[in-house]
């Protein structure tokens, strides 16, 4: 679990350095962002995905990206050292971070 948290923290930090619309204060902020994202994905995301299931089916699953971006914006509102300019950057952050995270888990997992 700690290994997953560390890899996700690295993914958050790397993604913030790649995207100009995402700012992160330092690596410790990335650690807290990764932790809060995990908590949000455990408790809030399943409820939102269940509620939005009809629209997700209609959009062939693309609405799930909108939910993920909204949850990232929620984390942005809570963590002081993490700032995302707008919803579009949150959507791009979600996509890039998932690619980096999956790559890290594939290499080091």
C-alpha positions as CSV (number, residue, x, y, z in Angstrom):
1,X,0.0,0.0,0.0
2,X,2.8,2.4,0.8
3,X,4.5,1.5,-2.4
4,X,1.4,2.3,-4.4
5,X,1.1,5.6,-2.5
6,X,4.7,6.5,-3.4
7,X,4.3,5.6,-7.1
8,X,1.1,7.6,-7.3
9,X,2.8,10.5,-5.6
10,X,5.6,10.4,-8.2
11,X,2.9,10.3,-10.9
12,X,1.2,13.3,-9.5
13,X,4.5,15.2,-9.2
14,X,5.6,14.3,-12.7
15,X,2.3,15.1,-14.3
16,X,2.3,18.5,-12.6
17,X,5.7,19.2,-14.0
18,X,4.6,18.3,-17.5
19,X,1.4,20.4,-17.6
20,X,1.6,24.2,-17.4
21,X,-2.0,24.4,-16.1
22,X,-1.2,22.4,-13.0
23,X,1.0,23.7,-10.2
24,X,2.3,21.8,-7.2
25,X,4.3,23.3,-4.4
26,X,6.6,20.4,-3.6
27,X,6.8,16.6,-3.5
28,X,5.1,16.5,-0.1
29,X,2.1,18.2,-1.6
30,X,2.1,15.5,-4.2
31,X,2.1,12.9,-1.5
32,X,-1.0,14.5,0.1
33,X,-2.7,14.8,-3.3
34,X,-2.1,11.1,-4.0
35,X,-3.5,10.2,-0.5
36,X,-6.6,12.4,-0.9
37,X,-7.2,11.1,-4.4
38,X,-7.1,7.6,-3.1
39,X,-9.6,8.4,-0.4
40,X,-11.9,10.2,-2.8
41,X,-11.6,7.3,-5.3
42,X,-12.5,4.8,-2.6
43,X,-15.5,6.7,-1.0
44,X,-16.9,9.3,-3.4
45,X,-16.1,8.0,-7.0
46,X,-18.2,4.8,-6.8
47,X,-21.3,6.7,-5.7
48,X,-20.9,9.2,-8.5
49,X,-20.2,6.5,-11.1
50,X,-23.4,4.7,-9.9
51,X,-25.5,7.8,-10.0
52,X,-24.2,8.8,-13.5
53,X,-24.4,5.3,-15.0
54,X,-27.1,6.1,-17.5
55,X,-25.2,9.1,-18.9
56,X,-22.0,7.1,-18.8
57,X,-23.6,4.4,-20.9
58,X,-25.0,7.0,-23.4
59,X,-21.5,8.6,-23.8
60,X,-19.9,5.1,-24.2
61,X,-17.9,5.6,-20.9
62,X,-16.6,9.1,-21.7
63,X,-18.5,10.7,-18.8
64,X,-16.3,8.7,-16.4
65,X,-13.5,11.1,-17.4
66,X,-15.7,14.1,-16.5
67,X,-16.3,12.5,-13.0
68,X,-12.5,12.0,-12.6
69,X,-11.8,15.6,-13.5
70,X,-14.5,16.8,-11.1
71,X,-12.9,14.7,-8.3
72,X,-9.5,16.2,-9.1
73,X,-11.0,19.7,-8.8
74,X,-12.4,18.6,-5.4
75,X,-8.8,17.6,-4.3
76,X,-7.6,21.0,-5.7
77,X,-10.0,22.8,-3.5
78,X,-8.8,20.9,-0.4
79,X,-5.0,20.8,-0.8
80,X,-3.3,24.2,-0.6
81,X,-0.1,23.3,-2.5
82,X,-2.0,22.0,-5.5
83,X,-3.6,24.3,-8.0
84,X,-5.4,23.5,-11.3
85,X,-6.3,26.4,-13.6
86,X,-9.6,25.0,-14.9
87,X,-11.7,21.9,-15.6
88,X,-9.9,21.3,-18.9
89,X,-6.6,21.1,-17.2
90,X,-8.1,18.7,-14.6
91,X,-9.3,16.5,-17.4
92,X,-5.9,16.5,-19.0
93,X,-4.2,16.0,-15.6
94,X,-6.4,12.9,-15.1
95,X,-5.5,11.4,-18.5
96,X,-1.8,12.1,-18.2
97,X,-1.5,11.0,-14.6
98,X,-3.2,7.7,-15.4
99,X,-0.8,7.0,-18.2
100,X,2.2,7.9,-16.0
101,X,0.9,5.9,-13.1
102,X,0.2,2.8,-15.1
103,X,3.6,3.1,-16.6
104,X,5.2,3.3,-13.2
105,X,3.2,0.3,-11.9
106,X,4.1,-1.7,-15.0
107,X,7.8,-0.9,-14.5
108,X,8.1,-1.0,-10.7
109,X,4.8,-2.6,-9.6
